[in-house]
Amino acid sequence: MLLKKILYYLNPVNFFKKEKVDINLRFMHGINKISILLFLICVVVMIVRAVTR
């Protein structure tokens, strides 16, 4: 279920989709999307650095 939510957040179609919810909840979901994206970018950078050593 957690993986399903992560894939939903990272889906480009849903990334800019308008959500019909409270404004605070919309901001929270937006911050969650940004943090998951940054985390995945950092993991990729760490893997690339580990492989190139």
N, C-alpha and C positions, 0 to 999 in steps of 0.2 A: 504494500500500500504506500509506503514511503517512497519507493522508487517510482511508483506511478505518479505521485504528486510532483516529484522532481522532474520527471519527463514532461508533465503538463506545464510546469513553470518554464521549461527550456524550449518548448515548442514555439517556433517563430510566429505561428498563426495566433497563439494565445498570448504572446508577449505584449502586443499592443492592443489587445481586445479590451473594450470597455466593460467594466464589471458593475452590476447594479447592486452595490452594497454601500455601506456607510463610508464616509470620506476617510476616517481613521483606518478602517480596515483596508481600503484601497492603498493608502500610503504604506501600510505594513506589508501588503503583498508585493508592492513595488520594491521595497527595501529587501525583502526576501529574495526576489528575483535577482537583484543586483548582487547580493551577497553570495548566492549560489554560483552565479556566473564568475565572480572574482575568485571564489574558492577553486572552481574547476580550472581557471586560467593559471592559478598558482600551482596547482597539482601538476599541470602540464609542464610548467617551467621547471619545477623540481625534478620531474622525470627526465627532461631534456638535459639538465645539468648533470644528473647522475649518470646518464648514458655517455655523455661526452667526456667524462673524466677518465 
